[in-house]
Amino acid sequence: MFGFSLRPRKASASTAKERLQILLAHERSGSGGARPDCLPQLQRDILEVIRRHMQIGDEAIDIRMERGDELSSLEINIEFPGKLGVN
Amino acid sequence: MSKDLKLEEPLGRVIVVTSGKGGVGKTTTSAAVGAELARRGHKTVVIDFDVGLRNLDMIMGCERRVVFDFINVIQGDAKLKQALIRDRRLETLSVLPTSQTRDKDALTREGVEKVLDELRQEFDYIICDSPAGIERGAQMAMHFADEAIVVTNPEVSSVRDSDRVLGLLNSITERAGRTGAEPVKAQVLITRHDKSRIDSGEMMTVEDVLEVLAVPLLGIIPESTAVLRASNLGVPVVLDDPSAAGAAYEDAVGRLIGEQIEMRIAADPRRGLLQRLFRRAV
């Protein structure tokens, strides 16, 4: 009965530990905590490559990230103006 | 309601959540106040000004979705729209996280002003979660504020430091320097209030604190196990299970937006040992 009765109590603490472990793993993997800002650079590079082929504005790019324990995903959406090739 | 207000007052209100002493519950308060305003339908954004030791994203449960932050926007590396994280639970709530850079000068006054001006156009409320203390970061968070929530525990060092913060609000803010401007409207929020310790004379009363600080009282948040649980889960305490702390934050937000709500000191019922054992099993 004791073990069972304690279980709900532990739920939020273990969630907290899990969340911290995922976050800290990401932070530690960078150079000593402060992750270099590679994303703004990545955004500039992507825009530059696409601009070689068509005109797009700075506003047209949207980068989203989702960090998981096993898998992280980076989602990049770029709005092309009007019809392709026009403008 | 919010639309009527918007006609008279087209720009969003900037509210800084501040304190002199650390660990009194600024981030918990920022998350709870932001979430409650959003739940009432007001477009709200909560900004983390604690550069270097960011925690707001964790408390609000969006730490895994941070791509760009406040500093990226100020430095021109990202657009504001890209750095704002829309809350998954409330569509009227957004978070602007900050970075862990050690660069103390990352927040420039011009940069902060530009971001806040842009946010004022879109949001009804802009909640600024300040770092502790009275140094540059804290001053930056309060500089452009229209209102301030000064978070205080009923404890000597916390009250003393809050008094210094109130002094700063009256002297260094943009409103303090502008002739003809109304001063920053400061209100005190007492957190970790413990009725049993006050009754036994171990802790200063609310009246004691207000007498010392001489500013209006926004609310009294009782000591509650719900606060730790909410931060563990990354859910603002007003959105987690009903609790005395959650209810007290709801009242405080009502007062913040001008409702007349009687000051009541809520408390989660104290449970006996047997009851506690049985409650845990539920």
Chai-1 contact restraints between the chains, C-beta under 6 A:
chainA,res_idxA,chainB,res_idxB,connection_type,confidence,min_distance_angstrom,max_distance_angstrom,comment,restraint_id
A,S5,B,L277,contact,1.0,0.0,6.0,A-B,restraint_1
A,S5,B,R280,contact,1.0,0.0,6.0,A-B,restraint_2
A,S5,B,A281,contact,1.0,0.0,6.0,A-B,restraint_3
A,P8,B,R280,contact,1.0,0.0,6.0,A-B,restraint_4
A,R9,B,R280,contact,1.0,0.0,6.0,A-B,restraint_5
A,S12,B,R229,contact,1.0,0.0,6.0,A-B,restraint_6
A,S12,B,N232,contact,1.0,0.0,6.0,A-B,restraint_7
A,S12,B,L233,contact,1.0,0.0,6.0,A-B,restraint_8
A,A13,B,N232,contact,1.0,0.0,6.0,A-B,restraint_9
A,T15,B,N232,contact,1.0,0.0,6.0,A-B,restraint_10
A,T15,B,L233,contact,1.0,0.0,6.0,A-B,restraint_11
A,A16,B,N232,contact,1.0,0.0,6.0,A-B,restraint_12
A,L23,B,E63,contact,1.0,0.0,6.0,A-B,restraint_13
A,A34,B,Q100,contact,1.0,0.0,6.0,A-B,restraint_14
A,A34,B,T101,contact,1.0,0.0,6.0,A-B,restraint_15
A,L39,B,V67,contact,1.0,0.0,6.0,A-B,restraint_16
A,P40,B,N72,contact,1.0,0.0,6.0,A-B,restraint_17
A,P40,B,D77,contact,1.0,0.0,6.0,A-B,restraint_18
A,P40,B,A78,contact,1.0,0.0,6.0,A-B,restraint_19
A,I63,B,V67,contact,1.0,0.0,6.0,A-B,restraint_20
A,M65,B,V67,contact,1.0,0.0,6.0,A-B,restraint_21
A,R67,B,R64,contact,1.0,0.0,6.0,A-B,restraint_22
